[in-house]
Amino acid sequence: MSTVFDPGAEAARATGAILDDTLHGSSRGVVVDSPPGAGKSTLVVRAALELAAAGHPLMVIAQTNAQVDDLVVRLAEKDPELPVGRLHSSDSDPYDKVLDGLANVTKSAKVADLAGLDVVISTAAKWAHVKNVEPWGHAIVDEAYQMRSDALLAVAGLFERALFVGDPGQLDPFSIVGADQWAGLSYDPSASAVSTLLAHNPELPQHRLPVSWRLPASAAPLVSDAFYPYTPFRSGTDHGDRKLSFGVASDGSGPDRVLDEAAESGWGLLELPARHTPRTDPEAVRAVALVVRRLLDRGGVATSERAEEPVPVTADRVAVGTAHRDQAAAVRAALAELGVTGVAVDTANRLQGREFDVTVVLHPLSGRPDATAFHLETGRLCVLASRHRHACVVVCREGVADLLDEHPSTEPVQLGVTVKFPDGWEANHAVLAHLAEHKVRWKP
């Protein structure tokens, strides 16, 4: 007799084991792999609160100022009495001004001013400048897969034990310097903090969060299979728990038909005729803008487990994802021409970690004559395909499958490099095969 999967119970069981290892284990590090929308920040906040409550002052390391400020706000919401320190830079505008309204938060550019506080939070870059302090007993590293190993080395002397939490399917750490000469070596400075940590400490406890509370049941199987074959996960909701519908009927156009397909199945592919185009393909950019315009004009409403009544899909619940900044700029201009404001339009790098009801994606390989390593990077497509709670519409020119077949993966094989994910070629084929079942052909 098969047991019924209970997402809440599975997530609670995993969280309990993580917290037990963090608070009571003897290992110097605990690693947690988290799929998109599995509650990384919730776990980080809960672990910080439990460590502080147990009398263990700790430091928290995040990768960006936005992540730091978000964690500070979340901690203050959960425990307004908890003394929290926000260590910031000496810039003129170093933190979100919302922190000024939090009575339990002390802000300073000097770590000495924050001594004795239960929790001190800052970016890895700022922590790297902290010297001559008594090490913290505990640290939490948020978005640990976005942290380069050289950044971890720069702060490793500040703590004795650490909880590392991150998403292994996201984009790799960014480096402006080529790192081929270190590839495969255990001390590769451009590798993620987690991969280097585990290369030197394979015995560390490793956990994974098994449930995505963001991705719907229509999306989790594809994203899990294509991008997380070694750390599979399930959706926290079932088919029928969420619904996307429109108050205005379709006008029969390509954008409307693909929106209806996405509302029905969770996915939609608006396929334009095959053509090699400039990166800011005007027809594809306008198609993306039209899909967003029609989504808003047709009065989309979302039904989910979060609310008893249907909630309007407003502009702030919609995002457009691209591979390049000039494409994002072109989409913003096209949306402005159509009178659309308030929609998040950005690259995969900047949409990472964010969540929306509906996303519209300009496929990284649309209209391209070649398939470069940048456009095939697994994490880029993973981020673009995993931001939505209800539906994802992909705009792409025909011919990407042929392009992939003409450009098989030519990345050099590096000895000693752990292959943790399928390569971008394989992941792109898996996603395209799924999108083909939800295709709407359209000639603008």
C-alpha positions as CSV (number, residue, x, y, z in Angstrom):
1,M,0.0,0.0,0.0
2,S,1.5,3.3,-1.1
3,T,1.7,6.1,1.4
4,V,0.2,9.5,0.6
5,F,2.8,12.2,0.2
6,D,2.2,14.9,2.8
7,P,4.2,18.0,1.8
8,G,3.8,19.7,5.1
9,A,4.9,16.7,7.1
10,E,7.9,16.0,4.8
11,A,9.0,19.7,5.0
12,A,8.7,19.7,8.8
13,R,10.6,16.4,9.1
14,A,13.5,17.8,6.9
15,T,13.5,21.1,8.8
16,G,13.6,19.3,12.2
17,A,16.6,17.2,11.1
18,I,18.4,20.4,9.9
19,L,17.8,22.3,13.1
20,D,18.8,19.3,15.2
21,D,22.2,19.0,13.3
22,T,22.7,22.8,13.5
23,L,22.0,23.1,17.3
24,H,23.1,19.8,18.6
25,G,25.4,18.2,16.1
26,S,29.2,18.1,16.4
27,S,30.1,18.8,12.8
28,R,31.7,22.2,11.9
29,G,29.3,22.6,9.0
30,V,25.8,21.6,7.9
31,V,24.8,21.9,4.2
32,V,21.2,22.4,3.0
33,D,20.2,22.1,-0.6
34,S,16.9,24.0,-1.4
35,P,14.9,24.0,-4.6
36,P,13.1,27.1,-5.8
37,G,10.5,28.4,-3.3
38,A,11.2,25.7,-0.7
39,G,11.6,28.3,2.1
40,K,15.3,29.0,2.3
41,S,14.7,32.4,4.0
42,T,12.2,30.9,6.4
43,L,14.7,28.2,7.4
44,V,17.5,30.8,7.9
45,V,15.3,33.0,10.1
46,R,14.0,30.0,12.1
47,A,17.6,28.7,12.6
48,A,18.8,32.2,13.7
49,L,15.9,32.5,16.2
50,E,16.5,29.1,17.7
51,L,20.3,29.6,18.0
52,A,19.8,32.9,19.6
53,A,17.2,31.5,22.0
54,A,19.6,28.7,22.9
55,G,22.1,31.3,24.0
56,H,24.3,31.1,20.9
57,P,25.1,34.6,19.4
58,L,25.6,34.3,15.7
59,M,26.7,36.1,12.5
60,V,24.7,35.8,9.3
61,I,26.3,36.1,5.9
62,A,24.3,36.9,2.8
63,Q,25.5,37.8,-0.7
64,T,23.8,41.1,-1.4
65,N,22.6,44.1,0.6
66,A,19.0,43.4,-0.5
67,Q,19.2,39.8,0.9
68,V,20.7,41.2,4.2
69,D,17.9,43.8,4.6
70,D,15.2,41.3,3.8
71,L,16.6,38.9,6.5
72,V,16.7,41.7,9.1
73,V,13.1,42.6,8.4
74,R,12.0,39.0,8.6
75,L,13.8,38.5,11.9
76,A,12.2,41.7,13.3
77,E,8.7,40.5,12.2
78,K,9.2,37.1,13.9
79,D,10.7,38.5,17.1
80,P,10.5,42.3,17.6
81,E,12.4,41.9,20.9
82,L,15.5,40.2,19.4
83,P,18.6,42.5,19.3
84,V,19.8,42.4,15.7
85,G,22.8,44.2,14.3
86,R,23.0,45.3,10.7
87,L,26.7,45.7,9.8
88,H,26.8,47.9,6.7
89,S,29.3,49.7,4.4
90,S,30.4,53.4,4.7
91,D,28.5,54.3,1.5
92,S,26.0,57.2,1.6
93,D,23.0,54.9,1.2
94,P,24.1,51.6,2.7
95,Y,20.9,49.9,3.7
96,D,17.1,50.0,3.1
97,K,15.6,52.9,5.1
98,V,12.8,50.6,6.3
99,L,15.3,49.4,8.9
100,D,15.2,52.8,10.6
101,G,11.7,52.0,11.8
102,L,12.7,48.8,13.6
103,A,13.5,49.5,17.3
104,N,15.4,46.2,17.9
105,V,17.8,46.8,15.0
106,T,21.2,48.5,15.6
107,K,23.0,49.7,12.4
108,S,26.6,50.5,12.2
109,A,29.6,50.4,9.8
110,K,31.8,49.2,12.7
111,V,31.5,45.7,14.1
112,A,32.6,46.9,17.6
113,D,29.3,48.9,17.8
114,L,27.4,45.7,17.4
115,A,29.3,43.6,20.0
116,G,27.1,41.6,22.3
117,L,24.0,41.6,20.0
118,D,22.3,38.2,19.5
119,V,22.5,38.3,15.7
120,V,24.7,40.4,13.4
121,I,24.0,40.3,9.7
122,S,26.0,41.6,6.7
123,T,27.2,40.7,3.3
124,A,30.2,38.4,2.6
125,A,32.0,41.4,1.1
126,K,31.6,43.5,4.3
127,W,32.4,40.6,6.6
128,A,35.7,40.1,4.7
129,H,36.9,43.4,6.1
130,V,36.2,42.5,9.8
131,K,39.4,41.8,11.7
132,N,40.7,41.3,15.2
133,V,37.4,40.1,16.7
134,E,36.5,37.2,18.9
135,P,35.1,34.5,16.6
136,W,31.3,33.7,16.7
137,G,30.4,30.2,17.8
138,H,27.9,30.0,15.0
139,A,27.3,31.4,11.5
140,I,24.6,31.0,8.9
141,V,25.5,31.4,5.2
142,D,22.5,32.3,3.1
143,E,22.5,31.7,-0.7
144,A,25.7,29.7,-0.2
145,Y,25.8,28.5,-3.8
146,Q,26.0,32.1,-5.0
147,M,29.1,32.6,-2.8
148,R,32.5,32.0,-4.3
149,S,34.9,29.9,-2.4
150,D,37.4,32.7,-2.1
151,A,34.8,34.8,-0.4
152,L,34.2,31.9,2.1
153,L,37.9,31.7,2.8
154,A,38.0,35.4,3.5
155,V,35.5,35.1,6.4
156,A,36.1,31.5,7.6
157,G,38.1,32.7,10.6
158,L,35.2,34.6,12.0
159,F,33.1,31.6,13.1
160,E,33.5,28.1,14.5
161,R,30.5,26.3,13.1
162,A,28.2,27.2,10.2
163,L,24.9,26.3,8.5
164,F,25.1,26.7,4.7
165,V,21.8,27.1,2.9
166,G,21.4,27.6,-0.9
167,D,19.9,26.5,-4.2
168,P,22.2,24.3,-6.2
169,G,20.2,24.9,-9.4
170,Q,20.7,28.7,-9.5
171,L,23.3,30.6,-11.5
172,D,26.9,29.9,-10.5
173,P,28.9,32.5,-8.6
174,F,29.8,35.5,-10.7
175,S,33.5,36.1,-11.6
176,I,34.9,38.8,-13.8
177,V,38.2,36.9,-14.1
178,G,38.7,33.7,-16.1
179,A,39.3,30.7,-13.8
180,D,40.2,27.9,-16.2
181,Q,43.7,27.5,-14.6
182,W,42.1,26.4,-11.4
183,A,39.3,24.2,-12.8
184,G,39.2,20.8,-11.2
185,L,41.3,21.8,-8.2
186,S,39.9,21.6,-4.7
187,Y,40.8,25.2,-4.1
188,D,39.3,26.7,-7.3
189,P,38.5,30.2,-6.1
190,S,35.6,30.6,-8.6
191,A,33.8,27.5,-7.4
192,S,30.8,27.9,-5.1
193,A,31.5,28.0,-1.4
194,V,29.5,24.7,-1.0
195,S,31.3,22.7,-3.6
196,T,34.7,23.7,-2.2
197,L,33.5,23.1,1.4
198,L,32.4,19.5,0.5
199,A,35.5,18.8,-1.5
200,H,37.5,19.3,1.6
201,N,34.9,18.0,4.1
202,P,32.9,15.2,2.4
203,E,31.7,13.9,5.8
204,L,29.7,17.1,6.6
205,P,25.9,16.4,7.1
206,Q,24.0,17.2,3.9
207,H,20.2,17.8,3.9
208,R,17.7,18.9,1.3
209,L,14.3,20.6,1.5
210,P,11.9,18.3,-0.3
211,V,9.0,20.6,-1.1
212,S,8.7,23.7,-3.3
213,W,5.9,25.9,-2.0
214,R,6.2,28.3,-5.0
215,L,6.1,26.0,-8.0
216,P,2.7,24.6,-8.9
217,A,2.1,20.9,-9.5
218,S,2.3,21.6,-13.2
219,A,5.9,23.0,-12.9
220,A,7.6,21.1,-10.2
221,P,8.1,17.8,-12.0
222,L,9.7,19.4,-15.1
223,V,12.0,21.7,-13.0
224,S,12.9,18.9,-10.7
225,D,13.7,16.4,-13.5
226,A,15.5,18.9,-15.7
227,F,17.6,20.8,-13.1
228,Y,17.6,18.8,-9.9
229,P,18.1,15.1,-10.9
230,Y,20.2,14.4,-7.8
231,T,18.1,16.3,-5.3
232,P,14.5,15.8,-6.5
233,F,11.6,17.7,-5.0
234,R,7.8,17.9,-5.1
235,S,5.3,20.7,-5.2
236,G,3.6,21.7,-2.0
237,T,0.3,21.9,-3.8
238,D,-1.6,19.4,-6.0
239,H,-3.3,19.8,-9.4
240,G,-6.5,21.8,-8.9
241,D,-5.2,23.7,-5.8
242,R,-4.4,26.7,-7.9
243,K,-6.3,28.2,-10.8
244,L,-5.6,31.1,-13.2
245,S,-8.6,32.5,-15.1
246,F,-9.6,35.6,-17.1
247,G,-12.6,37.9,-16.9
248,V,-12.3,38.8,-20.6
249,A,-12.6,36.1,-23.3
250,S,-9.8,35.5,-25.8
251,D,-9.7,37.6,-29.0
252,G,-8.2,34.7,-30.9
253,S,-4.7,36.3,-31.2
254,G,-1.5,34.5,-30.6
255,P,-0.9,36.2,-27.2
256,D,-4.4,35.4,-26.0
257,R,-4.3,31.8,-27.1
258,V,-1.0,31.2,-25.4
259,L,-2.3,32.9,-22.2
260,D,-5.3,30.5,-22.3
261,E,-3.0,27.5,-22.7
262,A,-0.8,28.7,-19.8
263,A,-3.9,29.2,-17.6
264,E,-5.1,25.7,-18.4
265,S,-1.7,23.8,-18.2
266,G,0.7,26.1,-16.4
267,W,2.9,26.4,-19.4
268,G,2.7,28.2,-22.8
269,L,5.1,28.5,-25.7
270,L,4.4,31.4,-28.1
271,E,6.5,30.4,-31.2
272,L,7.4,32.9,-33.8
273,P,8.7,32.0,-37.3
274,A,12.3,30.8,-37.5
275,R,14.8,33.6,-38.2
276,H,18.3,34.7,-37.1
277,T,17.8,38.1,-35.4
278,P,19.7,40.7,-33.4
279,R,19.8,40.0,-29.7
280,T,17.0,42.6,-29.1
281,D,14.7,40.9,-31.7
282,P,12.0,43.6,-32.2
283,E,9.2,41.1,-33.0
284,A,10.0,38.9,-30.1
285,V,10.3,41.8,-27.7
286,R,6.9,43.2,-28.9
287,A,5.4,39.7,-28.5
288,V,6.5,39.6,-24.9
289,A,5.1,43.0,-24.3
290,L,1.8,42.1,-25.9
291,V,1.4,38.9,-23.8
292,V,1.8,41.1,-20.7
293,R,-0.6,43.7,-21.9
294,R,-3.3,41.1,-22.7
295,L,-2.7,39.4,-19.4
296,L,-3.5,42.6,-17.6
297,D,-6.3,43.7,-20.0
298,R,-8.1,40.4,-19.6
299,G,-8.4,40.8,-15.9
300,G,-6.4,37.7,-14.8
301,V,-7.3,36.4,-11.4
302,A,-5.5,33.7,-9.3
303,T,-7.0,31.2,-7.0
304,S,-4.7,29.5,-4.5
305,E,-4.2,28.1,-1.1
306,R,-3.1,31.5,0.2
307,A,-6.5,33.1,0.0
308,E,-10.1,32.1,0.2
309,E,-11.1,34.5,-2.6
310,P,-9.5,34.8,-6.1
311,V,-6.9,37.6,-6.2
312,P,-6.3,39.9,-9.2
313,V,-3.1,39.3,-11.0
314,T,-1.8,42.9,-11.0
315,A,1.3,44.3,-12.6
316,D,3.4,43.8,-9.5
317,R,2.7,40.1,-9.6
318,V,4.0,39.7,-13.2
319,A,7.6,39.4,-14.3
320,V,9.5,39.3,-17.6
321,G,12.8,37.4,-17.7
322,T,15.6,37.8,-20.2
323,A,19.2,36.6,-20.6
324,H,20.7,40.1,-21.3
325,R,20.3,43.6,-19.9
326,D,19.7,45.1,-23.4
327,Q,16.8,42.7,-23.9
328,A,15.3,43.7,-20.6
329,A,15.7,47.4,-21.6
330,A,14.0,46.7,-24.9
331,V,11.1,45.0,-23.2
332,R,10.7,47.9,-20.8
333,A,10.5,50.3,-23.7
334,A,7.9,48.1,-25.5
335,L,5.8,47.8,-22.4
336,A,6.0,51.6,-21.9
337,E,4.7,52.1,-25.4
338,L,1.7,49.9,-24.5
339,G,1.1,51.8,-21.3
340,V,2.2,49.1,-18.9
341,T,4.0,50.0,-15.7
342,G,4.8,48.1,-12.5
343,V,5.9,44.9,-14.1
344,A,9.4,43.5,-13.0
345,V,11.5,43.2,-16.1
346,D,15.1,41.9,-15.6
347,T,17.7,39.4,-16.3
348,A,17.8,35.9,-14.7
349,N,20.6,37.1,-12.4
350,R,18.5,39.8,-10.9
351,L,15.2,37.9,-10.8
352,Q,17.0,35.1,-8.8
353,G,15.2,34.4,-5.5
354,R,12.1,36.4,-6.5
355,E,8.5,35.1,-6.8
356,F,5.6,36.1,-9.1
357,D,2.2,34.7,-10.1
358,V,2.9,34.8,-13.8
359,T,6.2,35.1,-15.7
360,V,6.9,35.8,-19.3
361,V,10.3,34.6,-20.6
362,L,12.2,35.5,-23.7
363,H,14.0,32.3,-24.4
364,P,17.8,32.7,-24.2
365,L,18.3,30.9,-27.5
366,S,15.5,32.6,-29.5
367,G,16.7,33.8,-32.9
368,R,20.4,33.0,-32.2
369,P,22.7,31.5,-34.9
370,D,24.8,29.7,-32.2
371,A,24.5,28.2,-28.7
372,T,27.2,29.6,-26.5
373,A,28.1,28.4,-23.0
374,F,26.5,31.6,-21.6
375,H,23.1,30.9,-23.2
376,L,23.3,27.2,-22.4
377,E,24.1,27.7,-18.7
378,T,21.8,25.5,-16.8
379,G,21.2,27.9,-13.9
380,R,20.0,30.7,-16.3
381,L,17.2,28.6,-17.7
382,C,16.4,27.2,-14.3
383,V,15.9,30.7,-12.8
384,L,13.7,31.8,-15.7
385,A,11.5,28.7,-15.5
386,S,11.1,28.7,-11.7
387,R,9.9,32.1,-10.7
388,H,6.1,31.5,-11.0
389,R,3.3,30.3,-8.8
390,H,0.7,29.8,-11.5
391,A,2.0,30.0,-15.1
392,C,5.0,30.6,-17.3
393,V,4.8,31.8,-20.9
394,V,7.9,31.4,-23.0
395,V,8.3,33.5,-26.2
396,C,10.7,31.9,-28.7
397,R,11.5,31.7,-32.4
398,E,11.1,28.3,-34.0
399,G,14.3,26.3,-34.6
400,V,15.9,26.2,-31.1
401,A,15.8,22.3,-31.1
402,D,17.7,22.3,-34.4
403,L,20.2,24.9,-33.1
404,L,20.9,22.6,-30.0
405,D,21.5,19.6,-32.3
406,E,23.9,21.6,-34.4
407,H,25.8,22.8,-31.4
408,P,26.2,19.8,-29.1
409,S,28.0,20.6,-25.8
410,T,31.6,21.4,-26.5
411,E,32.6,22.4,-23.0
412,P,36.0,20.9,-22.2
413,V,35.9,18.0,-19.7
414,Q,37.8,19.1,-16.6
415,L,39.4,16.4,-14.5
416,G,38.2,16.6,-10.8
417,V,35.2,18.8,-11.6
418,T,32.1,17.3,-10.0
419,V,29.3,17.1,-12.4
420,K,26.3,17.8,-10.3
421,F,23.7,19.0,-12.8
422,P,22.7,18.0,-16.3
423,D,24.5,20.2,-18.8
424,G,22.7,23.1,-20.4
425,W,22.2,21.3,-23.6
426,E,20.4,18.4,-21.9
427,A,18.3,20.7,-19.7
428,N,17.3,22.9,-22.7
429,H,16.1,19.9,-24.7
430,A,14.1,18.6,-21.7
431,V,12.3,22.0,-21.3
432,L,11.7,22.4,-25.0
433,A,10.2,18.9,-25.3
434,H,7.8,19.9,-22.5
435,L,6.9,23.3,-24.0
436,A,6.3,21.7,-27.4
437,E,3.1,20.2,-25.9
438,H,1.8,23.7,-25.1
439,K,2.8,25.5,-28.3
440,V,0.9,28.3,-30.0
441,R,2.4,29.3,-33.4
442,W,2.0,32.9,-34.2
443,K,3.2,35.2,-37.0
444,P,3.1,38.8,-35.7
